[in-house]
Amino acid sequence: MEHERTTLIAVGRISGPHGVRGQLRLHSYSGNIETLQAAREIRLAMADGTMGRFRLTRAVQHGSKMLLTIAGIDSADAAGRLAGAELLVDQDQLPAAGDDEYYWKDLIGLTVVTDQGMRLGTLSRIMETGANDVYVVEGEEKEYLIPAIADVIQTVDLSAGIMTITPLEGLLDL
């Protein structure tokens, strides 16, 4: 029997137990609860390098937190053992991104250029901040921190592999 290769996408990290019945607090990378509500099966990558497969039975927004219920995890102790694990879902389970929405995995590796045609470098990683994400762009001689806001990000062309930005004043100063 041939097995299809699945692409696993990291969507968050378990920050610890919530309550005594095994619910888990999740630090979501996207802040989008619909991403998790669409998933039925998840994988947890543990700190020791092992990976577990679990059935997600519930994902809810609880104030500023996301709470998960996983089949078979029914105590605070069991939930506590999963703290720090990275939560991954099969790409096929993710809902389609909306207009002008992108998964991080699609943005990493894009060439970033200014609206004046200057090549800054390659988007290497994304940092979360309280207000907005920040794109880290590795240039040949310098690293740029680009705020992921509408005033800066002009276009994202995934098929061409290019993100065009209008730099904020001072961004390109040496």
C-alpha positions as CSV (number, residue, x, y, z in Angstrom):
1,M,0.0,0.0,0.0
2,E,1.4,3.4,-1.0
3,H,1.3,6.1,1.6
4,E,0.8,9.7,0.7
5,R,3.2,12.2,2.2
6,T,1.4,14.8,4.2
7,T,2.7,18.3,4.8
8,L,2.5,19.2,8.5
9,I,2.0,22.9,9.4
10,A,2.9,24.2,12.8
11,V,-0.1,26.2,14.1
12,G,0.7,26.8,17.7
13,R,2.4,25.6,21.0
14,I,0.7,24.1,24.0
15,S,1.4,26.5,26.9
16,G,-0.1,24.3,29.6
17,P,-3.2,22.8,31.2
18,H,-6.4,24.7,31.8
19,G,-8.5,23.4,34.7
20,V,-8.5,19.9,36.1
21,R,-10.2,18.0,33.3
22,G,-7.3,17.9,30.8
23,Q,-8.1,21.0,28.7
24,L,-5.0,22.6,27.1
25,R,-4.1,26.3,26.6
26,L,-2.7,27.0,23.2
27,H,-0.5,29.8,22.0
28,S,-1.8,30.0,18.4
29,Y,0.6,31.3,15.8
30,S,-2.3,32.7,13.7
31,G,-4.8,33.7,16.3
32,N,-7.4,32.1,14.1
33,I,-9.6,29.6,15.9
34,E,-11.2,28.5,12.6
35,T,-7.9,26.9,11.6
36,L,-8.2,24.6,14.6
37,Q,-11.9,24.0,14.4
38,A,-11.4,22.6,10.9
39,A,-8.9,20.1,12.1
40,R,-9.9,16.7,13.4
41,E,-6.5,15.0,13.8
42,I,-3.5,16.8,15.1
43,R,0.1,16.0,15.8
44,L,2.1,17.1,18.8
45,A,5.9,17.4,18.5
46,M,7.3,17.0,21.9
47,A,10.4,18.6,23.2
48,D,12.2,15.3,23.3
49,G,11.7,14.9,19.5
50,T,8.9,12.4,19.7
51,M,5.7,13.0,17.8
52,G,2.2,11.9,18.9
53,R,-1.0,11.7,16.9
54,F,-4.3,12.8,18.6
55,R,-7.9,13.4,17.9
56,L,-9.0,17.0,18.5
57,T,-12.5,17.0,19.9
58,R,-13.0,20.7,20.7
59,A,-11.3,24.0,20.1
60,V,-12.8,27.2,21.6
61,Q,-11.8,30.8,22.1
62,H,-11.8,31.7,25.8
63,G,-11.1,35.3,26.3
64,S,-7.6,35.9,24.8
65,K,-6.7,32.2,25.0
66,M,-7.5,29.2,22.9
67,L,-8.5,26.1,24.7
68,L,-8.3,22.6,23.2
69,T,-9.8,19.3,24.3
70,I,-8.0,16.2,23.0
71,A,-9.4,12.7,23.2
72,G,-7.7,10.7,25.9
73,I,-6.3,13.7,27.8
74,D,-8.6,13.9,30.8
75,S,-6.6,15.3,33.7
76,A,-4.4,18.3,34.5
77,D,-1.4,15.9,34.9
78,A,-1.9,14.4,31.5
79,A,-2.3,17.9,30.0
80,G,0.7,19.2,31.9
81,R,2.9,16.6,30.2
82,L,2.1,18.1,26.8
83,A,3.2,21.6,27.8
84,G,5.7,23.0,25.3
85,A,4.7,20.7,22.5
86,E,4.2,22.2,19.1
87,L,0.9,21.6,17.5
88,L,0.9,20.6,13.9
89,V,-2.0,19.9,11.5
90,D,-2.0,18.3,8.0
91,Q,-2.1,21.1,5.4
92,D,-5.1,19.4,3.8
93,Q,-7.2,20.1,6.9
94,L,-6.5,23.9,6.9
95,P,-9.3,26.2,5.6
96,A,-8.4,28.1,2.5
97,A,-6.8,31.5,3.2
98,G,-9.1,34.4,2.5
99,D,-8.3,37.3,0.2
100,D,-5.1,39.0,1.3
101,E,-4.5,36.3,3.9
102,Y,-1.5,34.0,3.8
103,Y,-0.2,31.1,5.9
104,W,3.2,31.8,7.3
105,K,4.6,28.8,5.4
106,D,3.6,30.5,2.2
107,L,5.5,33.7,3.1
108,I,8.8,32.2,4.3
109,G,11.3,32.3,1.5
110,L,9.7,35.1,-0.5
111,T,12.0,37.7,-2.1
112,V,11.2,41.1,-0.6
113,V,11.6,44.2,-2.8
114,T,10.7,47.8,-2.3
115,D,8.1,49.6,-4.5
116,Q,11.2,51.3,-6.0
117,G,12.6,48.0,-7.2
118,M,15.4,47.6,-4.5
119,R,15.9,43.9,-3.5
120,L,16.1,43.7,0.3
121,G,16.5,40.0,0.7
122,T,14.6,36.9,1.7
123,L,11.8,36.6,4.3
124,S,13.4,34.2,6.7
125,R,11.0,34.1,9.6
126,I,8.1,35.8,11.2
127,M,7.9,37.2,14.7
128,E,4.7,37.8,16.6
129,T,4.3,41.0,18.5
130,G,1.3,42.3,20.4
131,A,0.1,44.7,17.6
132,N,1.2,42.9,14.4
133,D,3.6,40.4,13.0
134,V,7.0,41.4,12.0
135,Y,8.7,39.9,8.9
136,V,12.5,39.3,9.3
137,V,14.2,39.8,5.9
138,E,17.8,38.6,5.5
139,G,19.7,40.8,3.2
140,E,23.2,40.3,2.0
141,E,24.7,42.8,4.5
142,K,21.8,43.5,6.8
143,E,18.7,42.2,8.4
144,Y,15.4,44.2,8.0
145,L,12.4,44.1,10.3
146,I,9.3,44.8,8.3
147,P,6.0,45.4,10.1
148,A,3.2,43.3,8.6
149,I,0.8,46.2,8.1
150,A,-1.3,47.3,5.2
151,D,0.6,50.6,4.8
152,V,3.9,48.7,4.3
153,I,3.0,45.4,2.5
154,Q,1.8,46.4,-1.0
155,T,1.6,43.1,-2.8
156,V,2.3,39.4,-2.2
157,D,2.7,37.4,-5.4
158,L,3.1,33.8,-4.3
159,S,3.5,32.4,-7.8
160,A,6.4,34.8,-8.6
161,G,7.8,34.4,-5.0
162,I,7.9,38.2,-4.4
163,M,6.6,40.5,-1.7
164,T,6.6,44.2,-2.5
165,I,6.8,46.7,0.3
166,T,6.7,50.5,0.8
167,P,9.3,51.0,3.5
168,L,8.6,53.1,6.5
169,E,10.7,56.2,6.9
170,G,14.1,55.3,8.3
171,L,13.9,51.6,7.4
172,L,16.6,51.7,4.7
173,D,18.9,54.2,6.5
174,L,22.4,52.9,7.1
